[in-house]
Structure formats: structure tokens, C-alpha cells
Amino acid sequence: MEQMHLIRRSLEIMKGGEKAALATIIRTKGSTPRKAGSKMIVYPCGRIEGTIGGGCGEAEVIEKALEVIKTNRHSQQRVDLTKGLFYEDGGICGGIMDVFIEPL
Amino acid sequence: MNPDMYKKLEDTIKSRKDIFLLTITDHPDSKLIGSKALLHTDGKLFTNYHLPANLKQRLIENCDKFIRKKHSGSVRFFSNDASVECFAEYFPAPLHLIVAGAGHVCEPMAEMGKMLGFYVTVIDDRPEFANRIRFPEADEVVCESYINYFKNIDITDKTYILLLTRGHKFDVLSLTELLNRNEQPAYIGMIGSRRRISGVFEEIRQEYPNESFDHLYTPVGLDIGAETPAEIAVSVMAEILKVKNQKSGSSLSEKIKKYAKKGFHEGGGTWNKCTS
């Protein structure tokens, strides 16, 4: 299971003393590319493992996650996919999701 | 999350029980944010984070609805005047596929079962067939007599059983063993030719007059003309998915053809209404 794999990876990261952040979708409303529980690990260099849906929404979360790594403080980010609906890279989804980001 | 908790989570899933991972995602005391706990479906909570006793109790009370609905979700509630938000992530136990008879068809069956996320058990009474070398992907390879195995195995609505033993008599013995138990698996499939099965089926029907046989599928598989072991595995797996997802098993294009006969064109009706 993908979720289990990412949890296992975050444990390995913690054990190895590396820095990273784990982002988890905790709430969705309307049509979103992925559902609650989907996870993504963000490394300080911006590399990711797993996905919370890709596109601009994911990019916003990656940016926030880098902040979380720096400050070592949890954060929540609301991703509004209804905004970009008419833009070229707005994706085909029109929902809202809340993402919980925790430092590892 | 810590290694100890992860192990508990993994072990619970491996023992084929549902479980929830709770994360505190908001709390006035920021030290508590990110704390985790495991919630079993019987309402027992496990955590090695320092959570106040009252908060633990409130977590159990407020996450109970997720156990009943069997899905993930977030909930906000008050605990000692503190507004708390918790995310409960559902980890459903995998469906259990038991393949009895470790012959030719069993190999692609076990492989496909793993591919589709089942917890796969292979059982045979011959050690030269029921071994790890033949089934590296299976979660469990059991070498035991069929009757003993089916007498003691856990059966729930997540259990899918396939009887493909070398002799029809072992299939029938296993089947009667299963029918003697009160638990109902989601699916029992028994391989065999139509002719051979009809006789056996008649006999069993008389022996178990109260049984509906709704979940018994014999001969196994969907009608796709399967011949080789791999083809048979596709046919049987398709039937198992059909039962699991409660669908018809017919081609998706069939419906469109039916509509087409009635003169259905996509969007046609609506456009006419708009323009008139």
C-alpha cells in the first residue's frame, strides 16, 4: 500500500536524522485529484516522493513544506483548486483540500 | 509516528483487521499537534505520545463514527475547553484470497491476487507444491491437509476462497467443510467441468437444504473462453472483482450499443431543447 510505504519512508528519514516534511490531505470538498489520506514527502532540495495530486496545488504545498522544514513547526495549507479552473494549468478538478504538513 | 507504533499498525493490517491512524492536526497547545494514536475497531486506543487522559477519551468518542462508516475523515471537537482537530486515517484490512491447490492455475492466481492488493494464501497438502520457491509473492504458503485448514481458518465477508485442488474429491471435501461452518465468505469458487459439477452440486444441495449457495460459484470464472492457466486466472479474477464490486461483469460497450439502438446521441436531446 502506497500510504504505508510513505509512512515507512518517513520513519527511515527520522532515523537517519535527515530533514524533510510529510504532507497529508486531511479534508477534501468537491472534486479533487486525490482523497484524504494521500501523502507526499518533501525534501529540503524540493524533491518529492508520493503525490497529493500534482499541478499548482501541489506546488503551493511544496513551498509551504519547505517553510515547515526550516521552522520545524506544523502547518496547514488550504489548496483551492476552484480558482485556476479557467487557466491553462488549472487542472481538471474543481475542489478544495486541506493539507496537514508535519516536520520529520 | 515512531517505529513501535508503525509496527503495531503493520501487524494489525497483516492480521487482517481494520485500523485507524489518528493525528492531532490542531490544538491550542502546539506541542500536541502532530501527536498520533492508533484506534482499533473495538474502540481501543494505543499511543506512546503524551496525551492527556481526557483527550484520549474524547478522541475515542469522536472517531467512533469513522469506525462505523469505514472511511477516513477529519473531526473538530472540544476537550477541556480546547478546540481540537483530529484526522482519522482508515487503513482497511486487505481482502483475503485463499487458493486451495498449488498447481498450474494457482501460480498466475497468486501473482494476480498480489497485483490487485489481496492478502494471498496458498494452501496444498503436498510440500513439493506448497513452498516458497513456487510462490515467492504470496503472503502465506501453507502446507496442511485441506480439511484441517478450512476447519480453523478465519472466515469473514472479506474472504475469497478458490478451490482448485488436484482431485475433485478434495474440492468437495473442502467445500462441505466450509458449508459446515456458519461464517459466510464473500466468494467460494470451485473449478470443474459443467458436467462433473452438476452431479456433485445436486448431492450437496440435498445435504444442505437450508443453504442458499448465493456465494458459491461453480464452474468458476467469467465466460471468456479461458484455456491456459493465465487465461483461467484472468477469468476467475474478473469474476472475483465482479463479486467484490457488485457489478454485472458484461462489456461496458454493451450499454452504449443498447442506447444507440434507441437513437441515443450524446448531448443531442439537451441541445435540441436549448435551441428550440
HADDOCK unambig.tbl for C-alpha pairs under 7 A between the chains (distance, minus, plus):
assign (segid A and resid 11 and name CA) (segid B and resid 2 and name CA) 6.75 0.50 0.50
assign (segid A and resid 11 and name CA) (segid B and resid 3 and name CA) 6.80 0.50 0.50
assign (segid A and resid 26 and name CA) (segid B and resid 73 and name CA) 6.78 0.50 0.50
assign (segid A and resid 26 and name CA) (segid B and resid 74 and name CA) 6.26 0.50 0.50
assign (segid A and resid 26 and name CA) (segid B and resid 87 and name CA) 6.00 0.50 0.50
assign (segid A and resid 27 and name CA) (segid B and resid 73 and name CA) 6.66 0.50 0.50
assign (segid A and resid 27 and name CA) (segid B and resid 74 and name CA) 6.34 0.50 0.50
assign (segid A and resid 36 and name CA) (segid B and resid 72 and name CA) 6.57 0.50 0.50
assign (segid A and resid 36 and name CA) (segid B and resid 73 and name CA) 6.96 0.50 0.50
assign (segid A and resid 37 and name CA) (segid B and resid 89 and name CA) 5.94 0.50 0.50
assign (segid A and resid 100 and name CA) (segid B and resid 25 and name CA) 6.73 0.50 0.50
assign (segid A and resid 102 and name CA) (segid B and resid 34 and name CA) 6.70 0.50 0.50
